[in-house]
Amino acid sequence: MPRGFVATPLFRRHLEDYLDEYAAKGATRFVERLRVGYGKMLADIASHEHIGLARRLSIKGQTITVRQYLIDAGARNFVVLYWIPPQEDQPIVFLNIRISGQNRSRWI
């Protein structure tokens, strides 16, 4: 049985901000490509949980291994940071999303 997905409020807020910004600019094809890329990401992670580049992060004194997934939306790429809990019954957690190449973005 495949795991479910849960998004943090930070992930949701950033994703909504990006979608609202590009929709207000009239970039409907870009928003559609982002939606398709997001759907592909969900399918890829569901079938191959450990697909993304791994890195260690320290959160409140606890070190966890998180993974990155790159969503290709055409004109821009987005990097999604997600965590896979060790327990099989817990869902995969999407921590944050940012535009690829942004160096000033805080992950958490």
Protein Blocks (a to p, Z undefined) as FASTA:
>chain_A
ZZdddddfklmmmmmmmmmmmmmnopamlmmmmmmmmmmmmmmmmmmmmlpccddddeeh
iacddddddddehjaccdddddddfblkbccddfbdcdehiakbcfZZ
